[in-house]
């Protein structure tokens, strides 16, 4: 059972890395929109935290990211 969970966690992180690499520009734009909404100055520290939260959500988002990669190459739809 532990092997299955470990394998799923590794797969989810790998898929998240692929997803982040494909959608770098859009993720950065989303981060800037968040900073603009709260009237804060963008910083590299908070952008890294924003990306880190994506990795924390990776196990929950893994099936959706997999379907997104199969459907249209992993690009976010606007």
C-alpha positions as a Markdown table, in Angstrom:
| # | Residue | x | y | z |
|---|---|---|---|---|
| 1 | Unk | 0.0 | 0.0 | 0.0 |
| 2 | Unk | 2.8 | 2.4 | 0.8 |
| 3 | Unk | 4.4 | 1.7 | -2.6 |
| 4 | Unk | 1.2 | 2.8 | -4.3 |
| 5 | Unk | 0.9 | 6.0 | -2.3 |
| 6 | Unk | 4.6 | 6.9 | -2.8 |
| 7 | Unk | 4.3 | 6.2 | -6.6 |
| 8 | Unk | 1.2 | 8.4 | -6.8 |
| 9 | Unk | 2.9 | 11.2 | -5.0 |
| 10 | Unk | 6.0 | 11.0 | -7.2 |
| 11 | Unk | 3.8 | 10.9 | -10.4 |
| 12 | Unk | 1.8 | 13.9 | -9.2 |
| 13 | Unk | 4.9 | 15.9 | -8.6 |
| 14 | Unk | 6.3 | 15.0 | -12.0 |
| 15 | Unk | 3.1 | 16.0 | -13.7 |
| 16 | Unk | 3.1 | 19.3 | -11.8 |
| 17 | Unk | 6.6 | 20.0 | -12.9 |
| 18 | Unk | 5.6 | 19.5 | -16.5 |
| 19 | Unk | 2.4 | 21.6 | -16.0 |
| 20 | Unk | 4.4 | 24.5 | -14.5 |
| 21 | Unk | 7.0 | 24.4 | -17.2 |
| 22 | Unk | 4.4 | 24.5 | -19.9 |
| 23 | Unk | 2.4 | 27.3 | -18.3 |
| 24 | Unk | 5.1 | 29.5 | -16.8 |
| 25 | Unk | 3.9 | 32.7 | -18.4 |
| 26 | Unk | 0.3 | 32.2 | -17.4 |
| 27 | Unk | 1.2 | 31.3 | -13.9 |
| 28 | Unk | 3.3 | 34.5 | -13.6 |
| 29 | Unk | 0.4 | 36.6 | -15.0 |
| 30 | Unk | -1.9 | 35.0 | -12.5 |
| 31 | Unk | 0.5 | 35.8 | -9.7 |
| 32 | Unk | 0.8 | 39.4 | -10.8 |
| 33 | Unk | -3.0 | 39.7 | -10.9 |
| 34 | Unk | -3.1 | 38.5 | -7.2 |
| 35 | Unk | -0.5 | 41.0 | -6.2 |
| 36 | Unk | -2.3 | 43.8 | -8.0 |
| 37 | Unk | -5.6 | 42.8 | -6.3 |
| 38 | Unk | -4.0 | 43.2 | -2.9 |
| 39 | Unk | -2.0 | 46.3 | -3.9 |
| 40 | Unk | 1.3 | 44.7 | -3.1 |
| 41 | Unk | 4.7 | 44.9 | -4.8 |
| 42 | Unk | 5.5 | 41.6 | -6.6 |
| 43 | Unk | 8.5 | 39.8 | -5.2 |
| 44 | Unk | 10.4 | 36.7 | -6.1 |
| 45 | Unk | 9.8 | 35.3 | -2.6 |
| 46 | Unk | 6.0 | 35.4 | -2.9 |
| 47 | Unk | 6.2 | 34.0 | -6.5 |
| 48 | Unk | 8.2 | 31.0 | -5.2 |
| 49 | Unk | 5.6 | 30.5 | -2.4 |
| 50 | Unk | 2.8 | 30.7 | -5.1 |
| 51 | Unk | 4.6 | 27.9 | -7.1 |
| 52 | Unk | 5.2 | 25.9 | -3.9 |
| 53 | Unk | 1.5 | 25.9 | -3.1 |
| 54 | Unk | 0.9 | 24.4 | -6.6 |
| 55 | Unk | 3.2 | 21.5 | -5.5 |
| 56 | Unk | 1.2 | 21.1 | -2.3 |
| 57 | Unk | -2.0 | 20.8 | -4.4 |
| 58 | Unk | -0.3 | 18.4 | -6.8 |
| 59 | Unk | -1.8 | 15.1 | -5.4 |
| 60 | Unk | -5.3 | 16.5 | -5.6 |
| 61 | Unk | -4.8 | 18.0 | -9.1 |
| 62 | Unk | -3.0 | 15.1 | -10.6 |
| 63 | Unk | -6.0 | 13.5 | -12.4 |
| 64 | Unk | -7.0 | 16.9 | -13.9 |
| 65 | Unk | -3.5 | 17.7 | -15.0 |
| 66 | Unk | -3.2 | 14.3 | -16.6 |
| 67 | Unk | -6.4 | 14.9 | -18.5 |
| 68 | Unk | -5.3 | 18.4 | -19.5 |
| 69 | Unk | -2.0 | 17.0 | -20.8 |
| 70 | Unk | -3.8 | 14.3 | -22.8 |
| 71 | Unk | -6.4 | 16.8 | -24.1 |
| 72 | Unk | -4.4 | 19.8 | -25.3 |
| 73 | Unk | -0.8 | 19.3 | -24.4 |
| 74 | Unk | -1.1 | 20.8 | -20.9 |
| 75 | Unk | -1.8 | 24.4 | -21.9 |
| 76 | Unk | -4.2 | 26.3 | -19.7 |
| 77 | Unk | -7.4 | 27.4 | -21.5 |
| 78 | Unk | -8.5 | 31.0 | -21.3 |
